[in-house]
């Protein structure tokens, strides 16, 4: 019987092990932690409201892996052999690397002062949730999308936090989408702004931060760092982000090796450098099935979705600045269609082909978000008029019709 080793016990690794079990393959999961953490997507839930349970289970508890090895960090995979940091070696017919992502260390001076929390683990989210309960002035800074989730949890228990965004890991929001997000945040007592913290100041504890020359008082500070792929040594070059470079079958450039989740970087994807961090279960199942002998592909256009502030925010493909940095001749068309609905499309000026799409709408909206614009082959015309005589009035189709009026190839 074939044997598969799965490196990582998160959502992607658990999905890979589960898929191997369905194919009748013996799968062993190796995880660097003594026991697996809950998935990073649920870490903000650990801040929960006072009096509620803070237990969030790990996906590996539900996976049907043949065996699990905890407390062992994998550093290299070579010729079907997995090498651990303690010198242990494990042999397998196939390896699925699902080691996930790590966090870039913050560069702000004084970030480790008492009252400051770098949210880089489930435990730190719990600690910040407890500490911020008695704080009057709470500042969240760093990555924007996760910051909105943290701010929303704090606002739900009566706090009025401020969010200072220094980066958007999935691309900057288009102006109409950012307008919807800002208004929704303001309605919940969340102050949203842009800025990068350079220094944390205070004597015995955090009292303020310095950002762009301004002094911003705060009693509790949460810094949300960017995620980067966990590096695993292979007999093949890494991707641009340092992840395991894979093809559409999630095969690495090393024999018998597959990768999924936050450590996997899809070759030729749009946007470039994008990992599969936002598709851990889908990519884990695909890698697990293919390591067991199947031949399943995954799309090359990366999609992302977030539910926050009563909204569903989705994106497929790159934003306009990313396209322009690649030398692509693109235009962006966008509009806010209502108080809580907006859309932006990035398209090739010559062909009208849609390269990227972003939409935000109420979380309970039945429109289905991006729909066919996530196919990678959509055009302004196909989105505007899905079929002859179409009367679709979704934000995506309305934005496509708006774009058709100015498209040079129309």
Number of C-alpha atoms within 10 A of each C-alpha: 7 13 18 27 30 34 32 30 34 28 29 37 36 29 31 41 33 24 25 28 19 14 15 12 22 20 28 22 26 26 23 18 14 10 14 18 19 21 18 17 12 14 24 21 20 23 25 20 16 11 6 9 11 14 10 14 13 19 19 25 13 11 19 19 25 16 12 16 17 15 12 19 20 24 17 16 22 17 16 18 16 22 20 17 12 10 11 11 13 12 16 18 17 24 31 29 33 35 30 29 20 17 16 13 12 17 11 16 14 17 22 14 17 16 20 23 20 20 19 19 14 19 14 17 22 18 14 20 22 16 16 21 17 12 15 13 18 21 25 25 25 25 21 27 20 22 24 24 20 23 27 22 21 24 16 13 12 11 21 20 28 24 25 23 21 17 18 15 15 20 16 17 20 21 15 21 23 15 17 21 24 15 17 18 23 14 11 18 19 21 17 20 13 14 16 16 24 17 15 24 20 16 8 9 16 21 21 20 25 18 17 11 9 11 15 16 18 23 20 25 30 24 21 25 24 19 17 18 25 21 20 18 16 17 13 13 14 19 20 13 18 18 28 35 26 23 20 17 21 29 24 27 17 18 15 18 26 28 36 37 28 28 29 36 29 31 20 15 18 21 23 20 17 26 30 25 24 18 18 26 21 18 28 31 23 27 38 38 24 24 31 25 14 13 12 14 15 15 14 17 21 24 24 15 18 17 16 21 20 14 19 20 26 18 26 25 30 24 24 26 15 16 22 12 8 11 9 15 12 19 20 19 21 24 20 20 16 10 12 20 23 26 30 28 28 26 27 20 17 13 14 23 19 27 29 27 26 28 27 29 27 18 17 10 12 9 14 12 24 24 11 15 24 21 17 18 12 19 21 27 18 19 22 23 17 16 11 7 7 10 12 15 12 19 24 29 23 20 24 27 20 16 24 18 10 12 18 11 11 12
